[in-house]
Amino acid sequence: MMVTAKTRAISLFFKEWRIHAGFSQEELGEKLSVTASTVSRIETGKRDFVGSYLFAFAKVCNCPSPGDPVSRPPSQISIDALFRGDEEDRKRAEEIITAALRKSLFQPADPENSDDEKR
C-alpha cells in the first residue's frame, strides 16, 4: 500500500526529524539511496513516499517509532516512549504533567466564570 504525502490530512515532519538527526538533505539522501532533490520533494509534500521509505527514514534518523515523521515533531514527547520506558522522555512528561496539575489544582478559580456564582 502506498502512503502519499498529498493525501495526508496531517502535517509531515520529515524535515524536522532530518535536522534533529543532524543530516543535510544530501547526507540523508546518500543513506537512503535517493537524491537530495527527492528528500526535498518528500519534505515539502511534492513527492509521494512509500512505506518502505518511511521505515528506512525512521531508522536512519533514530525515530522512536516509524510513524513519528508523519505524526509529531521531534520536540514533542512521544507517548510511545513513555510506555517503552525511555527515562528522559518519562521525566520530561512527568514534569509537564505535574506542572499542569499544580496549575489547575492550586490556581484560584475565576469568579467571573464560576458555575457556583451562576446558580
N, C-alpha and C positions, 0 to 999 in steps of 0.2 A: 504494500500500500504506500502510495506516495503522499507525503505531507507537504503542502505548499505554503510558502510564506504569504502569498497573495490571498489565500483563503482563510488565514488565521485571523480571528477577531481580536486576539490579544497582542500585546507588544512582544517584539522579539528582542532578546538581549545578547545576541551573538557578539556584537562589538564590545559590550561591557565586560563579558567573560574573557574575550581575547585580550583586552587591555589588562584586566585583572591578572591574567596568567603571564603577562609580560611579553607577549608576542606582537610583532608587527604583522601586517597583512601578508607580507612576503614570507616571513618565518612560519606563520601558521599554514600558509598555502603549501610550503615545502613539506611540512609534517603530514599534511592531509592529501598530498599529491594532487593539488589543484593550483590554479594560478592565483596571484594576489587579486587580480580582477574578479575572479569567481568569488573569493572571500568577500570582497567589497560589495558585489551584487547581492550576495546572500544577506549580508549585514543590513543592506538598505531595502531588502524585500523585493528587489528587482529580479531575483532568480529563485526558482524553486529549490528546495533542499529535500533530499530523500532521507529516510530514517537512518540509513547506514551512515550518512554524513553527520547526522545529529549524534549518534553514538560515538563515532570517531572524534568529533569535535569535543564532546563532553569528556572523553578520556584524556585527550591531549591537553585540554585546559583545566584538568583536575576538578571538574564539576562534581559535587556530591551525588547528583542524580542526572541521568541523561536528559530529563525534561527541564532541567534548570535553564538552559539558554532560551527556552521559549516561555518560561513561566515566571522567572524572577531575576532581578539583577544580583550580582554577587554581594552587594551591600545589604541585601535583605536576608534576614535569618530564615533558614530552611527548617520547616517543621520536621522534615525527614531526618535532618541532622540531630535534632533533639531526641528523636526516638532511637537513633543509632548510637547515641551516647557521645557525640562529639563534645568534648569538655568545654572548649572555647565558646561554641555556639550556645551550649546549655547555660553557661554562666551569663552570657550576654542576654539571653532570653529571660533568665531569672531576674536580672537587674531591671529590665524593661517592664516585666510583669509586676514586680514588686513596686516600682515607681508608679505605675498606673494605678495599682490598688491603693497605695498610700494617698494618692491624689484624690481618688474617688471616695475613700473612706474618711479622710480627715479634712477635706475641703468643706468649708461651711456651705450649707445649701443656699441657693439663690432664692431669697424670699419672694422675688417677683415672679419666679417660675414654680413656686412650691404648690403642690397639689393640695396640701393642708389648708392653705390660705383661701383656696377657691371653694372649699366645702362649707 
